[in-house]
C-alpha cells in the first residue's frame, strides 16, 4: 500500500498505528485489519478535506450528488428516490 498524496495529522497517526499492528500482530490479524481500515478512512477524510478546500462553490444539485456519494450506498438509495445503490 502506498501513502495517499494528501495527509493529515490524524491520517499519519493512523498509519503509524497500522504499521505497529502489522509488526506486533501480523498483517491478517483482526486488530491489524481494523487499524488498516481506520488509516484508510482517515486518509480518505484528508483527501476529501483537501478537495473541498480547493473546490469552487457547488450548486445545490452538485451538493446533493456529493452527499449521496458520501453516504453508505444502501442509505443513499433509501433516502433518494431513483438513486440505485452501488455495490462496492
N, C-alpha and C positions, 0 to 999 in steps of 0.2 A: 504494500500500500504506500502511496506517495502522499506527502503532506499537501493539503489544499493551498492554493496560492494566497488565499485570504485567511488570516488567522486572527485570533483574539486571545487575551489572557486566559479566558475560560477554555478555549479550544486547546491551547498549549498545555494547560494543566491536565485536561482530559487525555491528551496524547501521552503525557508523562505517566499518568495512572495506567493507561492501557499498556504501555511498554513495560511498566513494572509488573503488571499482572501476567504478561506473557512470560517474563523471566521467572516469576515466582510460581505460577500455576500451569504454564504451558499454553499453547495457542488455542486449544479446543475446550478449555475449562469454561464452565458457565460464567464464572466471575470475569474471565478474560473477554468472553463474548459480550457481557454486559458493559464492560469498560470500553470495548471497541464500539459498541452501539452508541454509548454516551459521547465518545470522541467524534464519531461521525455526525451525530446530532449537533454538537457544539460547532463543528466545522461548517455544517450547512447554515446554522444560525449566523455565523460570522460572514459567510458569503452573501446571505440574504441582506444582512445589515449593510454590507458594502454596496450591494446593488441598489438598495433603497436610497442610500446616501447620494449615489450618482445618478439616480433616475430623474427624468423630467416629471412634472406634475402629471398624474394619471387622471383619465376621465372616470366618471362613476362606473361605466361599463368595464373599463380596464381594472379598476379596483375590485369589482365583483369577480371578474375572471381570475384575478390573482388570489383572492380569498379562497376560491374553490380549489385552487392548486395547493394551498397550504392546509386545507382540512383533510382529514382522512377520507379516502375515496368513498366509503360507504356512507359516511355522514354527509358528504357533499352531494351525493346522489339523492339522499332523502330530503335534503333541505332545498335543493334547487330543481324544480320540475324541468324535465328534459335533459338533465345532465346525467350522463352514464358514468357509473363507477368504473374506474380504470384498474385493471388487475396489475399488481406490481410484481 
